Amino acid sequence: MQRICVDMDEVMADTLAEYLHRYNQTFDEDITREELAGTGLWEIVPQDRQPQIRAFFDAVDFFENLALMPGAQEVLKALSTHFEIFIATQAMVVPNSLGPKYRWLQRHFPFISCNNYIFCGDKSILRADYLIDDQPSNFLNFEGTGLLYSAPHNLTVTGYTRVDNWQQVAEYFSTRSS
């Protein structure tokens, strides 16, 4: 059975929505996803706000109740009948996220065994046929096929097979099940 590794943040979970909510609420602004096309929030905000931006991620409750990316549950459930599904998330970058990410996955994806969760720092260790991720750098040493999941920060990146949403993921894999 072929194996698919799936990133959590900005692929399964709408991390950016929570990030923008906290930023806009804290600084009384109204930055939108559209304003971030080709860049990250940390690149457009004043330097003196950088510590607070990092603090959003480090908050114990940040990852606990993230919104689902539309279609993620349904498509992953369908794919799990034909592929081995692993969740590969760079939780070591934000150590406080381990417990919240685990609970989030248990709540929203009970059909994926916790034995298939990979909490890592460097994704070059992954061995799978496919990796769905929003960070192109995670494909550099990946030996399988990378699918770049569209997010505002990667919209100007080229050279990868891109999927804009979970319906496109389903379509991509519809002819590849083993």
Secondary structure, DSSP 4 states (H G I P E B T S, - for coil): --EEEE--BTTTB-HHHHHHHHHHHHHT----GGGGTTS-HHHHS-GGGHHHHHHHHHSTTTTTTPPBPTTHHHHHHHHTTTSEEEEEE-GGGSGGGHHHHHHHHHHH-TTS-GGGEEE-S-GGG---SEEEES-GGGGTT--SEEEEE--GGGTT--SSEEE-SHHHHHHHHTTT--
